[in-house]
Amino acid sequence: MTKNTIHDEKLIRVAFHSIPGLGSGRLRHIIAVFGSALKAWQAPEKDLKILGGESWVNTLIQKRSQLDLIKVERELDQKEIQTVIPEEQHYPALLRELADAPPLLYYRGNLGPDERGIAIVGSRKSTPYGRAAAESLGKAIAQQGYAVVSGLARGIDTAAHKGALAGKGKTWAILGSGLDYIYPSENKKLAEQILLEGALISEFAPGVPPEPQFFPMRNRLISGVSEGVVVVEAALRSGALITVDFALEQGREVFAVPGPIFSEQSKGCHQLLRQGATLVEGAEDILSELSEEFRVRVSPTGSKDTESVKQPGNLSLKQEEYSNEQLEILSLMSDLPLHIDQIALQSSVNPSQIALLLLELQLSGEIEQLSGQRYVLAHKC
């Protein structure tokens, strides 16, 4: 296609998308029947009838003559929304290979040709351990030049995006709605930060609100644009496992981060590991599986040049910065919550001093207090 033809084809696909009931699947069918959306748009009414007798075909015939293409394009420009189709270079390459690739993607931000993505997904009801792992992995993956892909949801998704941003790299947020709906609303600021280097992507037209039935379709895109899918935390019934199902159908690599044996949010990950997912203790476990270039950078002695997930006791402290009592308490802390009574039992510190020492460590940014007087190490990017 010429540049002008691509422009017109994209605009017609957007116009078709604006017709109620005409989503990616039906648009793909129209293009398959007529050869392009542009030819379908120009086809006489009798030819459109070959699409079938469903109500959406009659709606298409009726609405086609009423749509103002100039207005359609102006509305996209006003919302700073761009479009890309599989015929263009900056359409995600891995997604283009799929039989059910969306014939049109909407995006805000930056998409370049030949960009590679790795997905990090997991529970909305995440634990401090899970968020720390997702953020650390996201940062290390982004620093290796991959786009960190996730769904902008609460919990693990949010941590993965933040990690990529902390690593000064790219991250893609795939939405289950039109790009003029940011869900959840508390992630609007995060979405704006993502736009500086990465992208917000959707196959849903502007104006489409987030609905439960759209999120599995969103999950299909998350795995579809990615070389591999990393599950950080997931219960046995989790949307993250739906993403894994799509990943396996699409021939993607699946990775899982192990967690505490008592955590419900780790049971899905442990099930994946039993089924053959690659165990992840650090970003090098992912990158060495997906990148030949990374494999040759790992030294023969086994040392890695990326960050690992922070493990209990892995503290970079200077002896002179803390008292002996503070250091003893810090040596007990990990990503697993510890109650103040357990700290008192496991340390030799005078119990009457523990509350004050914990407060001092909170103020210095070393630990974080959870509900019920429980404490964990504060994750630092």
Summary of the structure (lengths in Angstrom):
residues: 381
radius of gyration: 24.4
end to end distance: 45.3
largest distance: 87.5
contacts: 1279
relative contact order: 0.09
helix: 48%
strand: 12%
